Amino acid sequence: MQYLPTAYGDESGRENFNYVMAVYIGTAQWWKDFEAGWNLALEKCGLTEWHADHCEDGIGEFAGRDDREELKGIFAELIHGSPLYGVAVALDLRSHDSVRHRFAAIHDQARQADPYMLVWQRAVQYIAEMVQRSDLPSDEVVNFVFDSGSGYEGHTVNAFKALQTRRWPASVWLGNITHASSYRFPGLQAADYLAFETRKATEEIWFPSPSTAARPQYGTLMENGRTVLVAMDKERIDEILDAFEEAARQDLLNRAMTELSHRSMPHIGIMECTWDEPWARVSHSIRFSPEEVLE
């Protein structure tokens, strides 16, 4: 029996504040059941598609509706009641901007200076690793679908291929990557909801405001114990950069030793170092449980 696990991802960001990539993963049967309930809810609510930011601002299909808070609850409960696993990677943009030059200076890591690519890669890696830690089938690859229109389609396809070829244990679970319209896939609409609510929640954590109202729907999305927040604040970004910079120094040494061995010193052993190892060393330190975030 094939389970055909698929992951759907979408992002949400606010300039100079934070940026979030959210991904939900489930088997084909989980998605089939989820999509049936989601589409039925859309029909009953008189909607063709769920857009969290449109509902928040009362625009598009949500314009003039006084039941927007009720709608938020309906669709949050649908996600909460599903068996889907999820991850939301939230990046503090102010902290990231302050060290952007360090990312750009590291060999092979210049793309990490872009917030989209940074949160995208961490989300993909986490989902692949999640296969090892959940009841998802571990004998099948995971196919990824991301919302189209971001402008990063080509970049993510190339980065995905690079992840597949790296010496990183979870890379064996990376299948294919495609981009599609959220109108066609409720999974993308669900990811949009998680990304939006996580952005709002982490914005309050990192940039608190007295006027911020409580958002119970974020708690609904997170409290099922199957969704995780990876919060990348200043401290965590510095940890990642320190690890990458150390790996870059090691990589330069490896290259120099390789060149020497090819020229006149064949007896010198070559130390191995991969770009994934430094990330693995700090990845566990930047994961927050839903309970920790909601406190």
C-alpha positions in Angstrom: 0.0 0.0 0.0 1.3 3.4 -0.9 0.7 6.4 1.4 2.0 9.1 -0.9 2.9 11.7 1.7 2.6 15.3 0.4 3.6 18.6 2.0 2.0 21.9 1.2 3.8 25.2 2.0 3.1 28.9 1.9 4.6 32.1 3.4 3.6 35.3 5.1 5.7 38.3 5.9 5.7 41.9 7.1 8.5 44.1 5.9 11.0 45.0 8.7 9.2 42.7 11.2 9.1 39.0 10.5 8.8 36.3 7.8 7.2 32.9 8.1 7.2 29.7 6.0 4.5 27.2 7.1 4.2 23.6 5.8 1.7 20.9 6.5 2.3 17.2 5.7 0.0 14.2 5.4 -0.7 11.0 3.6 -2.9 10.9 0.5 -5.8 9.6 2.5 -5.4 12.3 5.2 -5.4 15.0 2.5 -8.4 13.5 0.8 -10.4 13.6 4.0 -9.2 17.1 4.8 -9.9 18.5 1.4 -13.5 17.1 1.5 -14.2 18.8 4.8 -12.5 22.0 3.8 -14.3 22.3 0.4 -17.6 21.7 2.1 -16.9 24.5 4.6 -16.0 26.8 1.8 -19.3 26.1 0.1 -21.3 26.5 3.3 -19.6 29.8 4.0 -20.0 31.2 0.5 -16.3 31.2 -0.3 -14.3 29.9 -3.2 -10.9 30.1 -1.3 -9.6 30.8 2.1 -7.2 33.7 2.4 -6.2 34.5 6.0 -5.0 38.0 5.3 -8.2 38.8 3.2 -10.3 37.6 6.1 -8.3 39.7 8.6 -8.6 42.8 6.5 -12.1 42.3 5.2 -11.2 42.4 1.5 -12.1 40.3 -1.5 -14.7 37.7 -0.8 -14.6 38.8 2.9 -15.5 42.4 2.2 -18.6 43.5 4.2 -18.9 40.3 6.2 -19.5 40.7 9.9 -18.8 37.0 10.6 -15.1 37.0 9.9 -14.1 36.0 13.4 -16.5 33.1 13.2 -15.0 32.1 9.9 -11.5 32.1 11.4 -12.7 29.7 14.0 -14.4 27.4 11.6 -11.3 26.9 9.4 -8.9 26.7 12.4 -10.9 23.9 13.9 -10.8 22.0 10.6 -7.0 22.0 10.7 -6.9 21.3 14.4 -9.1 18.2 14.0 -7.0 16.8 11.2 -4.1 14.3 11.6 -1.8 16.6 9.6 1.7 17.5 10.9 2.9 21.0 10.5 5.9 23.3 11.0 6.1 27.1 10.9 9.6 28.7 10.6 9.5 32.3 11.8 12.4 34.7 11.1 13.0 37.9 13.0 13.7 40.2 10.0 15.3 43.0 12.0 17.9 40.6 13.5 18.4 39.0 10.1 19.0 42.3 8.4 21.6 43.2 10.9 23.8 40.2 9.9 22.8 39.9 6.3 26.4 40.8 5.3 27.7 37.8 7.3 25.5 35.4 5.3 26.6 37.0 2.0 30.3 36.6 2.9 30.1 32.9 3.6 31.0 30.6 0.7 27.9 28.9 -0.8 25.6 30.6 1.7 24.9 33.9 -0.1 21.3 32.7 -0.8 20.7 32.6 2.9 20.8 36.4 2.9 17.3 36.2 1.4 14.6 35.6 4.1 12.4 33.6 1.8 15.2 31.1 1.0 16.3 30.9 4.6 12.8 30.0 6.0 12.0 27.8 3.0 15.1 25.6 3.4 14.6 25.2 7.2 11.0 24.2 6.6 11.8 21.6 4.0 14.6 20.2 6.2 12.3 20.0 9.2 9.5 18.2 7.3 11.9 15.7 5.9 13.3 15.0 9.4 9.8 14.8 10.8 9.2 11.6 8.8 11.7 9.9 11.2 9.9 11.2 14.3 6.2 10.6 13.5 3.8 7.9 12.3 4.3 9.0 8.7 5.4 6.2 6.4 9.2 6.1 6.4 9.6 4.0 3.2 8.3 6.7 0.8 9.6 10.0 -0.3 7.7 13.3 0.4 6.6 15.4 -2.5 6.3 19.2 -1.8 3.9 21.7 -3.3 4.5 25.4 -2.7 2.2 28.3 -3.6 3.1 29.8 -7.0 3.6 33.5 -7.6 6.4 34.1 -5.0 9.0 34.7 -7.7 11.2 32.1 -6.1 10.1 29.1 -8.1 13.4 28.6 -10.0 15.5 29.2 -6.9 13.6 26.7 -4.8 13.7 24.0 -7.5 17.5 24.4 -7.6 17.9 24.5 -3.9 15.7 21.4 -3.5 17.9 19.5 -5.9 20.9 20.6 -4.0 19.4 19.3 -0.7 18.7 15.9 -2.4 22.3 15.4 -3.3 23.9 16.4 0.1 25.2 14.0 2.6 22.3 14.6 5.0 20.4 11.6 6.4 16.9 13.0 5.8 17.6 13.8 2.2 16.5 10.3 1.2 12.9 11.4 1.9 12.9 14.3 -0.5 10.8 13.5 -3.5 9.7 16.2 -6.0 8.9 19.9 -5.7 6.1 21.7 -7.7 4.4 25.1 -7.4 0.6 25.6 -7.8 -2.2 28.0 -7.2 -3.7 27.9 -3.7 -7.1 28.0 -5.4 -6.7 24.4 -6.4 -5.3 23.0 -3.2 -6.8 23.3 0.3 -3.4 22.2 1.6 -1.9 25.5 0.4 -4.8 27.4 2.0 -4.2 25.7 5.3 -0.5 26.5 5.1 -1.4 30.1 4.3 -3.5 30.2 7.5 -0.7 28.8 9.7 1.9 31.1 8.2 -0.3 34.2 8.7 -1.2 33.3 12.3 2.3 32.5 13.2 3.5 35.8 11.8 1.0 37.6 13.9 1.9 35.6 17.0 5.7 35.9 16.7 5.3 39.6 15.8 3.7 40.1 19.2 6.5 38.1 20.9 9.4 40.0 19.2 7.7 43.4 18.8 5.1 43.6 21.5 2.4 46.3 21.3 -0.2 47.2 24.0 -2.9 47.4 21.3 -2.4 43.8 20.1 -5.6 41.7 20.6 -5.6 38.0 21.5 -5.7 35.6 18.6 -7.3 32.3 19.8 -7.1 30.8 16.4 -3.3 30.6 16.7 -3.7 28.5 19.8 -6.2 26.3 18.0 -3.7 25.7 15.2 -0.9 24.9 17.5 -2.4 23.1 20.5 -2.9 19.7 18.8 0.7 18.7 19.5 1.4 17.9 15.9 2.6 21.4 14.8 5.9 23.0 15.8 7.2 26.5 15.7 10.9 27.1 14.8 11.6 30.6 16.0 14.7 32.2 14.5 15.5 35.2 16.7 18.8 37.0 17.0 20.4 34.4 19.3 19.4 31.5 17.0 20.5 33.3 13.9 23.9 34.0 15.5 24.2 30.3 16.4 23.5 29.3 12.8 26.0 31.9 11.4 28.7 30.8 13.8 28.3 27.2 12.7 28.2 28.2 9.0 31.3 30.3 9.4 33.2 27.6 11.1 32.2 25.2 8.4 33.4 27.7 5.8 36.8 27.9 7.4 36.9 24.1 7.5 35.9 24.0 3.8 38.7 26.3 2.8 41.1 24.1 4.7 39.8 21.0 3.0 40.2 22.7 -0.4 43.8 23.8 0.4 44.7 20.3 1.6 43.2 18.7 -1.4 45.2 21.0 -3.7 48.4 20.2 -1.8 47.7 16.5 -1.9 47.2 16.6 -5.7 50.4 18.5 -6.2 53.1 17.1 -3.9 51.7 15.7 -0.7 49.5 12.6 -1.6 49.9 11.2 1.9 47.9 14.0 3.6 44.4 12.9 4.6 41.4 15.0 3.6 39.0 15.9 6.4 35.3 15.7 5.5 32.9 18.5 6.1 29.4 19.2 4.8 27.2 22.2 4.9 24.5 20.3 6.5 26.5 19.3 9.6 26.7 22.7 11.2 22.9 23.2 10.7 22.3 19.8 12.4 24.4 20.9 15.3 22.2 23.9 16.1 18.8 22.8 14.7 17.6 21.2 18.0 18.3 24.4 19.9 15.9 26.5 17.9 12.8 24.4 18.2 10.0 25.6 20.5 7.1 23.4 21.6 3.6 24.8 21.2 3.4 25.0 25.0 6.5 27.2 25.3 5.2 29.6 22.6 1.7 29.9 24.1 3.0 30.6 27.6 
